[in-house]
Amino acid sequence: MDWEEKPEINITPLVDVMLVLVAILMLTMPMLLFEERIALPKGSKQTPIGESASIVIRLDATKAVWVGKQKFDYESFPDSFVLYANQFPDRSHKILIAADGDLDYKDVIYILKSVKAARFTQIALITDG
């Protein structure tokens, strides 16, 4: 035996194991959910606030625009809808827009712009999924 020989420590397996552990940690951290339970105080109002009414606008494949059961012409819809919207002075109604799937994007955006021009802010598009 040579007592003068200095031993060398091979740290390559240790580094490999640590890199695998870091990779596992990096993949699992975004999936962890932290939940902290808090006790909220009771409010003074005991009755739930009602949902605001919604207005459904349908646009069919022939570009006929239906607001509820009332039919509007596609070309004159912006002006007609502003007149229709005058019966809702607070503009708190939700607007739901349903359009035929075969229509162009610009046709749906035309209706959306018209509703926004009438100063409605709660607008959603109805989809199948």
N, C-alpha and C positions, 0 to 999 in steps of 0.2 A: 504494500500500500504506500501510496505517495502522500505524505502528510502536507506537502506544499501545494497540492492541487486545490484551486478555489472552485467551489461548486457554483454552477450557473442555474438560476431559477428561470424556468420556462413559463412565462406568463401569457402566452398565446391562448391556451384553452380558457383561462380566466377572462381574458378580454372577449373572446367569442361568446361565452356564456353571458357576460354582462351586456353585450350588444343585443343579444336575443331578448334578454329581460327588458331592456330599454325599449325595444321595438314592440314588445307585448304591452308594455305600459302605455306607450304612445297610441296604440290602437284601441285600448280599452278605456282610456280616460274620457274621451268625448262621449262615450256611451253611458257613463255613470251619471245618475241623477241625484241631486241633493235636494232633500225636502226638509224644510223646517216648519214645524207646526206652530201656528200662532192662534191665539184666541182673540177674535175680533169682538169689539163691544156691540151690544144690541143698539140698533138705531131707534130713533124716536118714531119713525113712520113704520107701522106694522103691516100696511097693505102694500102688496107689490105694485110697482109701477107698470102700467099696461104697455104693451107693445104699440108703437105707432103704426098706423095703417100703411099698407103698401099698395102701390099702383103698378100693375103689370102691363107692360108694353110688349106686344107681340108683332113680329115682322115676318110675314110668310114669304113663300118662294116667289110670289108675284109682286112683291114689294108693297103689299097692302099693310098698313100700320093699324093695329088695333090697340086701343087703350081701354081696357075693360071690355065693354060690349060696343063701344063707339069706334067707328071706322074713320080713319084719316087718310088723305092722299099723301103719298110719299114725298112728292115735290114740295107741297105746301105744309108739310108737317111742322117745321120750326115755328111758323107763325100761328098755326092752329093750336099747337101744344102750349104756346105762351098764353093764348086766350083761355085754353082749358085749365091751365095752372093757376089762373087768377082766382079760382074758387078755393085755393089752398093758400091763404096769405102767409102762414107761418113756414111753409116749405119743409115741414118736419117729416113728411111722408117718405117712405123708402120706395125707390123706383127699381123695379125688376124688369130687365130687358131680356126677352126670349126671341131668338132669331133663327130662321131656317138654316140648316147646315150648308145648303148649296149657295147661299148668298156670299158676295164678296165682303172682305174685311171693311172696305170703305163704306159699304151700305150700313153696316152696324155702327161704325164710328159716326156716320152722319146722324143717326138717331141719338147716339150718346152725346154728341156735341149739342144737339137741339135741347136735350133734357138739361144739360149743364147751363145752357144759355137761359133757361127758364129759372135758374138759381136753385135747383135742387142739388143737394150735396151727398145724399146717401143713395148711391146708385150701384147696382150689382147686375152681373150677367148670369142668366140661368143656363146651365149646361146639363147634359145627361149624366155626367159622372159626378 
